[in-house]
Amino acid sequence: MTNKNALSSFNDEVVINKIYEIRRQKVMLDSDLAELYQVETKRLNEQVRRNPDRFPEDFMFQLTENEWKNLKSQIATSSWGGRRKLPFVFTEHGVLMLSSVLNSSQAIQVNIQIVRIFTRLRKLLNEHSELKLEITDIKKHLQNHDKNIELVFTYLDELTEKKAAPRRRIGFKPDNL
């Protein structure tokens, strides 16, 4: 019952709003994860430093000064006070690995929810890509149709501009002609 109470303090939308795209990867900030896990950021990073083999570069990386400035401007974070070090960010796999170093039921429940959200985001991205391909295909067809219609109008213009040559009558001809 305590797991459900702990999880009810945030919903999927809160978690989704804490997922950012950096270096073409979906990531979460160490401070956001610490908040969700209900631990101090310092303690979360401490556990990560104690287990460096579990967090290779594709699971977790530290932001550059530039990336941090850009991210702060996106999330409207005050530059007053706050962090002394650049934050770490965790990819989906890094978030999964965090549950193995943070052995609390809260961490496990939060990880389950985060992984489900990452999975849904990936599925939406795939569907979006498929739609994009279909739209591109439709555009190609429309451009082809436009060219064909333009050609038809060109032929019609040529036909209407041609002067009809006097035609010789065929059939019964009266003598006076």
C-alpha positions as CSV (number, residue, x, y, z in Angstrom):
1,M,0.0,0.0,0.0
2,T,2.9,2.4,0.7
3,N,4.2,2.0,-2.8
4,K,0.9,3.2,-4.3
5,N,0.8,6.1,-1.9
6,A,4.4,7.1,-2.8
7,L,3.6,6.8,-6.5
8,S,0.4,8.8,-6.3
9,S,2.4,11.9,-5.5
10,F,3.2,12.2,-9.3
11,N,1.6,11.0,-12.5
12,D,2.8,10.1,-15.9
13,E,2.7,13.7,-17.1
14,V,5.0,14.8,-14.4
15,V,7.5,12.2,-15.5
16,I,7.1,13.0,-19.2
17,N,7.8,16.6,-18.5
18,K,11.1,15.6,-16.9
19,I,12.4,13.8,-20.0
20,Y,14.6,15.9,-22.3
21,E,16.3,15.3,-25.6
22,I,20.0,15.9,-25.4
23,R,22.6,14.6,-27.9
24,R,19.7,13.0,-29.7
25,Q,18.9,10.9,-26.7
26,K,15.9,10.9,-24.3
27,V,17.4,11.6,-20.9
28,M,16.4,12.5,-17.3
29,L,18.3,14.8,-15.0
30,D,19.9,13.4,-11.8
31,S,18.0,16.0,-9.7
32,D,14.6,15.1,-11.3
33,L,15.3,11.4,-10.7
34,A,16.4,12.0,-7.1
35,E,13.1,13.9,-6.5
36,L,11.1,11.0,-7.9
37,Y,13.1,8.5,-5.9
38,Q,12.7,10.7,-2.8
39,V,16.4,10.9,-2.2
40,E,18.9,13.7,-2.3
41,T,20.7,14.3,-5.6
42,K,24.0,14.1,-3.8
43,R,23.1,10.6,-2.5
44,L,21.9,9.4,-6.0
45,N,25.2,10.6,-7.6
46,E,27.1,9.0,-4.7
47,Q,25.7,5.6,-5.5
48,V,26.4,6.1,-9.2
49,R,30.1,7.0,-8.4
50,R,30.3,3.9,-6.3
51,N,29.2,1.7,-9.2
52,P,31.0,3.2,-12.3
53,D,30.9,-0.1,-14.2
54,R,27.1,-0.1,-14.2
55,F,27.0,3.3,-15.9
56,P,28.9,3.5,-19.2
57,E,28.7,6.6,-21.4
58,D,25.5,5.4,-23.2
59,F,23.7,5.0,-19.9
60,M,24.7,8.2,-18.2
61,F,26.8,11.3,-19.0
62,Q,27.6,14.7,-17.6
63,L,26.2,17.7,-19.4
64,T,28.6,20.3,-20.8
65,E,28.4,23.9,-19.7
66,N,26.6,24.9,-22.9
67,E,24.1,22.0,-22.7
68,W,23.3,22.9,-19.2
69,K,22.7,26.6,-20.1
70,N,20.4,25.6,-22.9
71,L,18.5,23.2,-20.7
72,K,18.1,25.8,-18.0
73,S,16.7,28.2,-20.4
74,Q,14.2,25.6,-21.7
75,I,13.0,24.6,-18.2
76,A,13.2,28.2,-16.8
77,T,15.5,27.3,-14.0
78,S,16.9,30.1,-12.0
79,S,20.7,30.6,-12.2
80,W,20.7,31.9,-8.6
81,G,22.0,29.4,-6.1
82,G,21.6,25.8,-7.0
83,R,24.2,23.4,-8.3
84,R,27.9,23.7,-8.1
85,K,28.6,20.9,-10.5
86,L,27.2,20.1,-14.0
87,P,24.4,17.6,-13.7
88,F,24.4,14.1,-14.8
89,V,21.7,12.8,-17.1
90,F,20.5,9.2,-17.5
91,T,19.2,7.5,-20.6
92,E,16.5,4.9,-20.4
93,H,19.1,2.2,-19.7
94,G,20.7,4.3,-17.0
95,V,17.4,4.7,-15.3
96,L,17.0,1.0,-15.3
97,M,20.4,0.5,-13.8
98,L,19.6,3.0,-11.1
99,S,17.1,0.6,-9.6
100,S,20.0,-1.9,-9.0
101,V,22.0,0.7,-7.0
102,L,19.1,2.3,-5.2
103,N,17.6,-0.6,-3.3
104,S,14.3,0.9,-2.2
105,S,10.8,-0.1,-3.1
106,Q,10.2,3.5,-4.2
107,A,13.1,3.3,-6.6
108,I,11.8,0.1,-8.1
109,Q,8.2,1.4,-8.5
110,V,9.4,4.7,-10.0
111,N,11.7,2.8,-12.4
112,I,8.8,0.6,-13.6
113,Q,6.8,3.7,-14.3
114,I,9.6,5.5,-16.1
115,V,10.4,2.5,-18.2
116,R,6.8,2.2,-19.3
117,I,6.8,5.9,-20.2
118,F,10.0,5.6,-22.2
119,T,8.4,2.6,-24.0
120,R,5.3,4.6,-24.8
121,L,7.4,7.5,-26.1
122,R,9.4,5.2,-28.3
123,K,6.1,3.8,-29.7
124,L,4.8,7.3,-30.4
125,L,8.0,8.2,-32.1
126,N,7.8,5.1,-34.4
127,E,4.2,5.9,-35.3
128,H,5.2,9.5,-36.0
129,S,7.9,8.3,-38.3
130,E,5.5,6.0,-40.2
131,L,3.1,8.9,-40.6
132,K,5.9,11.1,-41.9
133,L,6.8,8.5,-44.5
134,E,3.2,8.2,-45.6
135,I,2.9,12.0,-45.9
136,T,6.1,12.1,-48.0
137,D,4.7,9.4,-50.3
138,I,1.4,11.3,-50.7
139,K,3.4,14.5,-51.6
140,K,5.3,12.6,-54.3
141,H,2.0,11.4,-55.7
142,L,0.5,14.9,-55.7
143,Q,3.5,16.3,-57.4
144,N,3.2,13.7,-60.1
145,H,-0.5,14.5,-60.5
146,D,0.3,18.2,-60.7
147,K,2.7,17.6,-63.5
148,N,0.1,15.4,-65.4
149,I,-2.6,18.1,-65.0
150,E,-0.2,20.8,-66.2
151,L,0.6,18.7,-69.2
152,V,-3.2,18.2,-70.0
153,F,-3.7,21.9,-69.8
154,T,-0.8,22.5,-72.1
155,Y,-2.3,20.2,-74.7
156,L,-5.7,21.8,-74.3
157,D,-4.1,25.3,-74.8
158,E,-2.4,24.0,-77.9
159,L,-5.6,22.6,-79.3
160,T,-7.6,25.8,-78.7
161,E,-4.9,28.0,-80.2
162,K,-4.7,26.0,-83.4
163,K,-6.8,27.6,-86.2
164,A,-9.1,25.1,-87.8
165,A,-8.0,24.6,-91.4
166,P,-10.9,24.8,-93.9
167,R,-12.3,21.3,-94.1
168,R,-13.3,19.8,-97.3
169,R,-16.9,18.5,-97.2
170,I,-17.5,14.9,-97.7
171,G,-20.5,13.1,-98.8
172,F,-23.3,14.3,-101.1
173,K,-22.2,17.4,-102.9
174,P,-24.7,19.5,-104.8
175,D,-23.7,20.6,-108.3
176,N,-23.6,24.3,-107.5
177,L,-20.7,24.0,-105.1
